[in-house]
Amino acid sequence: MNDTLFIKRCLRLAKKGLGYTYPNPLVGCVIVHRGKIITEGWHKKAGRNHAEREAILKVKDPTLLSESTLYVNLEPCDHYGKTPPCSDLIVEMKIPRVVIGCLDQNKKVLGKGLKKLQAAGCEVKIGVLESDCQKLNRRFFSFHQKKRPYVILKWAESADGFIAPPESGKPYWLTDTLSKQRVHQWRSQEQSVMVGLQTALNDNPKLNTRLWEGNHPLPVIIDPNQRLSQSKKKLNLKMKKILTITNLNEGNNQDKKPLTPEEILNQLYHKDLQSVIIEGGTNTLQHFIDAHLWDETRIFITNKLLDGGLPAPKINKETIHTSSLIKKDTLITLYKD
């Protein structure tokens, strides 16, 4: 039986949940009987059925399960949360063979689902397309392994290396509409979107997904001394639920040390945020680059020339992993590891 083929199908199903399943991982499941898929499912939202349970409950003839193989990209859970353990249901339905892409890194699950299946006499195969399965849930794994959210840096720069012209007093768009729409799609996939205080004050962003259907990420403002709430400007972000990253150190504002990227990510972690897309400004982005605290960087390079202005962040672009064209904008993606 082509195990790789069916795990690929699990991954395609799992991706449908991107942006909707937090704090849960992305999981897809297919059940195969005599070489043919008889049912499939994916986890759609926290609190709803996990992928394995959804697939099993959709089977029209449950007697086929005792002669079938269940494929899933992530280890079945073995603990009670908002739903019962998937491993219990697999055992109950007497599914004889389970193929797992990779193990879950959540300590509540890690290895426990596997052991329960094996103890019940189930034949278990692990590690099919393991790297692809781990990459799909890189946000979930970063949170549980590194104890910080998965960090995506994003900006647009001109052909001569600037992200904005000299002080103009209003926001300036370098990219075209399709590139803006792509950014809103990205926002819908992440749990939070973050900018520095000066960007919030200067650009008055909404940080939502108005150009794309999907969930709005939680806006996060790095505001060590809580200046945003004191501002008298009519800011878009003051009208909605936001998270401000403040300086938690004791002492007067003048005596406090600047917030480090580590401290910022630690505050996000303790708010249970698994991912953040950082959109500016240059100083904020550069701090994370210099601290090597990023996982992915997405840069739009336009054909516009600004002949001066605010310089783009400095990062090594020699290890470009992907490059694509969106109309006249070039999008490059870098991965740190």
Beta strands, then each sheet from edge to edge (+ up, - down):
strand 1: 28-33
strand 2: 36-42
strand 3: 69-74
strand 4: 97-102
strand 5: 123-126
strand 6: 150-157
strand 7: 162-164
strand 8: 192-196
strand 9: 218-222
strand 10: 243-245
strand 11: 275-280
strand 12: 296-301
strand 13: 310-311
strand 14: 322-326
strand 15: 329-335
sheet 1: 2+ 1- 3+ 4+ 5+
sheet 2: 10+ 9+ 8+ 11+ 6+ 12+ 15- 14+
sheet 3: 7+ 13-
end
